[in-house]
């Protein structure tokens, strides 16, 4: 049984390319409730679509009078779209709620996800109990919940004021996560487990991996500029806890890593060229230099199993500075 009809109302709107498109307004012909709890009454006008295939006639999917569905976009199941625009092949389903947002390309939003004042691009996939607020996500996959093959229990995610972008949907997020003022752009980035990232930026990151509980505050990672710089050293904590003994907690590989006043503990591994000063390293932190890179470790404390591992070469001996306190182990090979 149909829940809406196409009216005679027409509106000419610009698509994402600025081309003029004619949209048709829908009108409900039965009473139902949206996933946000709003009631839709028979006779109530809804949003604007290009064709009937943009809005499913089944279940309670709906879009309000200030929303627009272009191209091959689809609103299905119990999804509700409010004050938003959908373009290309976007698919909104489940009990998702979209508010004041723009979604493009092949974005999929499902489960009980909520997207507010955000823009989603590429092959972004959101599922489970996922919240995205004032964020810009490109090719980000949050894949958990019964809608996906892994059949994991539904988890919670919250993105706020976040910019995530990568080529080939290589950013993947699992388990609980809070992001705020985060900009990550580059090659494979994996947050798999609980994480709290605030004021963290990064570009052209190579295999940045986070396992288990992780906190990163005010850290800037910019490999393309050959620099990793600390914004607020007194608030920076890097924590990497292993899920398996052979796994790595946090992995940073850069042509230049510069950290000052940082607390680094548990399973953190750093490769390439690095400069660390006035910092505390403990547990299984490993600093590696296995090439002709400049490395400096100044006025820092190493305790427990923290290690420094570097291959001997001319460049190393010219540039290595060590002024540290070591409770147990530090190695220079």
Secondary structure, 3 states (H helix, E strand, C coil): CCCEEEEEEEEEEECCCCCEEEEEEEEECCCEECCCCCEECCCCEEEEECCHHHECCCCCCEECCCCEECCCCEECCCCEEECCEECCCCEECCCCEEECCEECCCCEECCCCEEECCEEECCCEECCEEEEECCEEECEEECCCCCCCCCCCCCEEEEECCEEEECCCCEEEECCEEEECCEEEECCEEEECCEEEECCEEEEECCEEEECCEEEECEEEEHHHCEEEECCHHHCEEEECCCCCCCCCEEEEEEEEEEECCEEEECEEEEEEEEEECCEECCCCEEEECCCCCEEEEEEEECCCCEEEECCCHHHHHHCCEEEEECCCCCCC
